C-alpha cells in the first residue's frame, strides 16, 4: 500500500503543478455544489432522537408518554413573587384571587383547538361562573387531592396543559405565543408571576440555543485558530494557506449534511469547532514540509513531490486513523455518540481531502502570485529607475 | 526557538532509558488513578442553562415540588388467551388490589419518600376503601380529575408513581423494585415494568463501561491495521501505538486524579483520543524513517562524521515538535470552544479529549523517540545469536 501511495502521491504532485489553475477552478465548483446543500441544513432540537429509543426502558417511557400525554404537556407555574413588597401582595398561593385567575385562564385555554385538556385547582370549579372566595376556600379544604397541584410551602401552583401541537418548531413557537397572550390577558393579583415550561417549550428553547451555539462555537474557534496560525506561521499568507482549505473542508461537511438531510443536533452542534481544531493538523504539516523543502532551494515541483509523497503518506495514515477513531462510535449504544462519530468522521475525511488536493494547489497559486507580484513591482521600479536616470542625463 | 528544541532532542536521544523510566513511573501512578474513576448518571437538566426562562421555571418547579427522581411501575394489561378470565381492564378489582399492594410495598423500599397510584387516589376519596367494581371506579373518577394521571384513557395501563430521595442510587433501587415485581403475585393478564425518565439515565450509566470497552477495542484494532499496512513493519507499526496506549492511560489517570467521572456523553472519548492521538506517533515515525533514509547519502558525503539513528531522531524532533505543538493547540481550542455555547452537552467530552490529545502529544515526543532509539540501537541479531546458543547448549 505504501509503494502504491508513494507512486500515486508523486503523480498527484505533478498533476497539481501542471494543472494548478484547472484544479483551483474544480475546487471552486465542488465548493459551490456542496455549498448549495448548506441552505438545506436543518436543526433537530428533539433530544429524544439522540437517545437509544429502541432500548426497552425508552420504549416503555415513550408508550407511557403517548398514553398519558407527557410529551406534549405544557406546564404553567404560578409562583409567589417575593420581590413584590405590597400589602395586597399574595402570600399564600391558595389565595382565592389566584384561583380566580386560574379559573379564567382555564376557561380561555379550553377554548383553544390545540389544547386537549387542562388540569389545575381550577378544574374543581368548572361549571361555576365566578365562585366566591369563601366557596373557593371551602372547596380547597374539602378536596385533599387538590394539594397535588400546590407546592408544600404553598408558594407555587401548577396548571397542566395537554396539547396536540406535534414536534414542528413553528407549531411549538405559535402555541407558545398563544399561551403567552392568554396569560397576558388573564387578570392577575399582585405578587404572583406566571412561568411556562414543559417538553415542547424546552424543545423550542433548545432549538434557539442550538442555533446560537453553533454560530458562537464556530466564530470563536475560527478566530482563535486563525490567530494561532498567524502567531505560529508568522505570516498572514501562510496562516491563510492552512486555514482556507480547512474552511472548505468545513463547508463541504456542512453542505453534505444538508444534501443528505442530516440535521444538526445537540450532539453535532460543536461539530464545526472540532473539525477546525482537528483538521488544521494536515494543512500545517503540508505547508511546513513544503517550506522546509523550498528553503533548501529545491524547485517547486520537486518540493511539492517530496511534500505530497512524504507528508501525504503520514497525513493519509493520520486521517484514516482519526476517521476510524470517530467511525467506531457507530457501535456505541447512544445515538448521540453514533451521530457525533459519523459526522466527525465525514468532516475529517473532507479535511484530509482538502489538505491533499487543495492545500498544494493553494500553496502553488500563492507562490506563483507572489512571484508575479514581486516581478511586477521590480519591473515598475526598474522602469522608474530608468526614467530617473534619463531625467538626470 | 531552535536552541531549546535542540537541547530537548539532544536530551531525548542521549538518555532514552531515563525518559522511558520517568514515563513508566507516571504511567504506574496513572493506572492507579484510573481505578478511582466513577461512572456518573447523565443529567440532562444540568446541561441546560438556568438563565433561560423555561428552564428556570422547570428548575423552580422541581425545587418547590421536591425531588425529580421519580420512577414508576407501569402495570399493563397483556392477556395471553382470548376469552380467558385474565384481567382486561386496570379498573378490575383484582388489578386494583395488586396496584394497592405494589404501592404499599414500594413505600417500604429504602430511599423511597412517596408513592402515589390510582389506588391511593381512590382510597383518599372513598374513605380509605378500594372500590369493588369498574363501575364504582368510574363513579369515583367523575368526582376526582386526578385519576387520569394514573389510569390511561383506554384503561390498559396504570401507573404507580414512586418518588425517591435525591441521593438515591438508581441502580440499587432498580434491583429492589425488580425483586418486588418478581416476588409479588400478579393477577393473570397483567405485566409490570419499571420505568421513568430517571431510570433511562441509570440504563445509560450501565452501558458506559461496555460501550467504552467495545468502541476502544474496535478503534485500537482498526488503527493497528492501518498503521501496519501503512508502515509494513512490525517495529514501526507498533511503536506509534505507544502514543495512544500511554496517552490514553495518562489522560484517564488525570480524569481519575481530578475526580471528573465518566458519563454516557464521555463514553466515546477513548476511541476518539486513540484516533486523534495516533497522528502524533505517525508523524514522528514517518519523519524518522525519512531521515534514516538520508543517512547513507550523508555518510557518503561526510565520511568523517558518525551519523546514526540518534541524529535522525534529533532532526525529526527538531522539525516536528513545532507543527505538532501548533496542531495540539488548535485541537485544544476546538475542544474548548465546545463548552462555550449555552448548551454544554459535550463540554465534558471536549475537556477529556483535550487531556487525551495533550497527553498523546507528550507521549509522541517522549516515549516514541526513546523507544525508537532503544530499538534501533539494539543489536537484535546479537541477542538472537545468544538465545540460539543458549537453546543449543540446553539441548
Boltz contact constraints between the chains, C-beta under 6 A:
constraints:
  - contact:
      token1: [A, 1]
      token2: [B, 229]
      max_distance: 6.0
  - contact:
      token1: [A, 2]
      token2: [B, 232]
      max_distance: 6.0
  - contact:
      token1: [A, 57]
      token2: [B, 199]
      max_distance: 6.0
  - contact:
      token1: [A, 57]
      token2: [B, 200]
      max_distance: 6.0
  - contact:
      token1: [A, 57]
      token2: [B, 203]
      max_distance: 6.0
  - contact:
      token1: [A, 60]
      token2: [B, 193]
      max_distance: 6.0
  - contact:
      token1: [A, 60]
      token2: [B, 195]
      max_distance: 6.0
  - contact:
      token1: [A, 61]
      token2: [B, 195]
      max_distance: 6.0
  - contact:
      token1: [A, 64]
      token2: [B, 74]
      max_distance: 6.0
  - contact:
      token1: [A, 67]
      token2: [B, 152]
      max_distance: 6.0
  - contact:
      token1: [A, 67]
      token2: [B, 157]
      max_distance: 6.0
  - contact:
      token1: [A, 77]
      token2: [B, 57]
      max_distance: 6.0
  - contact:
      token1: [A, 77]
      token2: [B, 61]
      max_distance: 6.0
  - contact:
      token1: [A, 123]
      token2: [B, 145]
      max_distance: 6.0
  - contact:
      token1: [A, 145]
      token2: [B, 124]
      max_distance: 6.0
  - contact:
      token1: [A, 145]
      token2: [B, 144]
      max_distance: 6.0
  - contact:
      token1: [A, 145]
      token2: [B, 146]
      max_distance: 6.0
  - contact:
      token1: [A, 151]
      token2: [B, 64]
      max_distance: 6.0
  - contact:
      token1: [A, 151]
      token2: [B, 65]
      max_distance: 6.0
  - contact:
      token1: [A, 156]
      token2: [B, 64]
      max_distance: 6.0
  - contact:
      token1: [A, 195]
      token2: [B, 57]
      max_distance: 6.0
  - contact:
      token1: [A, 197]
      token2: [B, 54]
      max_distance: 6.0
  - contact:
      token1: [A, 197]
      token2: [B, 57]
      max_distance: 6.0
  - contact:
      token1: [A, 197]
      token2: [B, 58]
      max_distance: 6.0
  - contact:
      token1: [A, 201]
      token2: [B, 54]
      max_distance: 6.0
  - contact:
      token1: [A, 202]
      token2: [B, 54]
      max_distance: 6.0
  - contact:
      token1: [A, 205]
      token2: [B, 52]
      max_distance: 6.0
  - contact:
      token1: [A, 205]
      token2: [B, 54]
      max_distance: 6.0
  - contact:
      token1: [A, 209]
      token2: [B, 342]
      max_distance: 6.0
  - contact:
      token1: [A, 209]
      token2: [B, 343]
      max_distance: 6.0
  - contact:
      token1: [A, 213]
      token2: [B, 341]
      max_distance: 6.0
  - contact:
      token1: [A, 213]
      token2: [B, 343]
      max_distance: 6.0
  - contact:
      token1: [A, 216]
      token2: [B, 340]
      max_distance: 6.0
  - contact:
      token1: [A, 216]
      token2: [B, 341]
      max_distance: 6.0
  - contact:
      token1: [A, 217]
      token2: [B, 337]
      max_distance: 6.0
  - contact:
      token1: [A, 217]
      token2: [B, 340]
      max_distance: 6.0
  - contact:
      token1: [A, 217]
      token2: [B, 341]
      max_distance: 6.0
  - contact:
      token1: [A, 220]
      token2: [B, 337]
      max_distance: 6.0
  - contact:
      token1: [A, 220]
      token2: [B, 340]
      max_distance: 6.0
  - contact:
      token1: [A, 221]
      token2: [B, 333]
      max_distance: 6.0
  - contact:
      token1: [A, 221]
      token2: [B, 334]
      max_distance: 6.0
  - contact:
      token1: [A, 221]
      token2: [B, 337]
      max_distance: 6.0
  - contact:
      token1: [A, 224]
      token2: [B, 333]
      max_distance: 6.0
  - contact:
      token1: [A, 225]
      token2: [B, 330]
      max_distance: 6.0
  - contact:
      token1: [A, 225]
      token2: [B, 333]
      max_distance: 6.0
  - contact:
      token1: [A, 228]
      token2: [B, 329]
      max_distance: 6.0
  - contact:
      token1: [A, 228]
      token2: [B, 330]
      max_distance: 6.0
  - contact:
      token1: [A, 232]
      token2: [B, 326]
      max_distance: 6.0
  - contact:
      token1: [A, 266]
      token2: [B, 345]
      max_distance: 6.0
  - contact:
      token1: [A, 270]
      token2: [B, 338]
      max_distance: 6.0
  - contact:
      token1: [A, 270]
      token2: [B, 346]
      max_distance: 6.0
  - contact:
      token1: [A, 273]
      token2: [B, 334]
      max_distance: 6.0
  - contact:
      token1: [A, 273]
      token2: [B, 337]
      max_distance: 6.0
  - contact:
      token1: [A, 273]
      token2: [B, 338]
      max_distance: 6.0
  - contact:
      token1: [A, 274]
      token2: [B, 334]
      max_distance: 6.0
  - contact:
      token1: [A, 276]
      token2: [B, 334]
      max_distance: 6.0
  - contact:
      token1: [A, 277]
      token2: [B, 330]
      max_distance: 6.0
  - contact:
      token1: [A, 277]
      token2: [B, 331]
      max_distance: 6.0
  - contact:
      token1: [A, 277]
      token2: [B, 333]
      max_distance: 6.0
  - contact:
      token1: [A, 277]
      token2: [B, 334]
      max_distance: 6.0
  - contact:
      token1: [A, 278]
      token2: [B, 331]
      max_distance: 6.0
  - contact:
      token1: [A, 280]
      token2: [B, 327]
      max_distance: 6.0
  - contact:
      token1: [A, 280]
      token2: [B, 330]
      max_distance: 6.0
  - contact:
      token1: [A, 281]
      token2: [B, 327]
      max_distance: 6.0
  - contact:
      token1: [A, 284]
      token2: [B, 323]
      max_distance: 6.0
  - contact:
      token1: [A, 284]
      token2: [B, 326]
      max_distance: 6.0
  - contact:
      token1: [A, 284]
      token2: [B, 327]
      max_distance: 6.0
  - contact:
      token1: [A, 285]
      token2: [B, 323]
      max_distance: 6.0
  - contact:
      token1: [A, 288]
      token2: [B, 323]
      max_distance: 6.0
  - contact:
      token1: [A, 310]
      token2: [B, 290]
      max_distance: 6.0
  - contact:
      token1: [A, 314]
      token2: [B, 282]
      max_distance: 6.0
  - contact:
      token1: [A, 314]
      token2: [B, 283]
      max_distance: 6.0
  - contact:
      token1: [A, 314]
      token2: [B, 286]
      max_distance: 6.0
  - contact:
      token1: [A, 317]
      token2: [B, 230]
      max_distance: 6.0
  - contact:
      token1: [A, 317]
      token2: [B, 282]
      max_distance: 6.0
  - contact:
      token1: [A, 318]
      token2: [B, 279]
      max_distance: 6.0
  - contact:
      token1: [A, 318]
      token2: [B, 282]
      max_distance: 6.0
  - contact:
      token1: [A, 320]
      token2: [B, 226]
      max_distance: 6.0
  - contact:
      token1: [A, 321]
      token2: [B, 223]
      max_distance: 6.0
  - contact:
      token1: [A, 321]
      token2: [B, 226]
      max_distance: 6.0
  - contact:
      token1: [A, 321]
      token2: [B, 275]
      max_distance: 6.0
  - contact:
      token1: [A, 321]
      token2: [B, 278]
      max_distance: 6.0
  - contact:
      token1: [A, 322]
      token2: [B, 275]
      max_distance: 6.0
  - contact:
      token1: [A, 322]
      token2: [B, 276]
      max_distance: 6.0
  - contact:
      token1: [A, 324]
      token2: [B, 222]
      max_distance: 6.0
  - contact:
      token1: [A, 324]
      token2: [B, 223]
      max_distance: 6.0
  - contact:
      token1: [A, 324]
      token2: [B, 275]
      max_distance: 6.0
  - contact:
      token1: [A, 325]
      token2: [B, 219]
      max_distance: 6.0
  - contact:
      token1: [A, 325]
      token2: [B, 271]
      max_distance: 6.0
  - contact:
      token1: [A, 325]
      token2: [B, 272]
      max_distance: 6.0
  - contact:
      token1: [A, 325]
      token2: [B, 274]
      max_distance: 6.0
  - contact:
      token1: [A, 325]
      token2: [B, 275]
      max_distance: 6.0
  - contact:
      token1: [A, 326]
      token2: [B, 275]
      max_distance: 6.0
  - contact:
      token1: [A, 328]
      token2: [B, 215]
      max_distance: 6.0
  - contact:
      token1: [A, 328]
      token2: [B, 218]
      max_distance: 6.0
  - contact:
      token1: [A, 328]
      token2: [B, 219]
      max_distance: 6.0
  - contact:
      token1: [A, 328]
      token2: [B, 271]
      max_distance: 6.0
  - contact:
      token1: [A, 329]
      token2: [B, 215]
      max_distance: 6.0
  - contact:
      token1: [A, 329]
      token2: [B, 268]
      max_distance: 6.0
  - contact:
      token1: [A, 331]
      token2: [B, 214]
      max_distance: 6.0
  - contact:
      token1: [A, 331]
      token2: [B, 215]
      max_distance: 6.0
  - contact:
      token1: [A, 332]
      token2: [B, 211]
      max_distance: 6.0
  - contact:
      token1: [A, 332]
      token2: [B, 215]
      max_distance: 6.0
  - contact:
      token1: [A, 332]
      token2: [B, 268]
      max_distance: 6.0
  - contact:
      token1: [A, 333]
      token2: [B, 207]
      max_distance: 6.0
  - contact:
      token1: [A, 333]
      token2: [B, 211]
      max_distance: 6.0
  - contact:
      token1: [A, 334]
      token2: [B, 264]
      max_distance: 6.0
  - contact:
      token1: [A, 337]
      token2: [B, 268]
      max_distance: 6.0
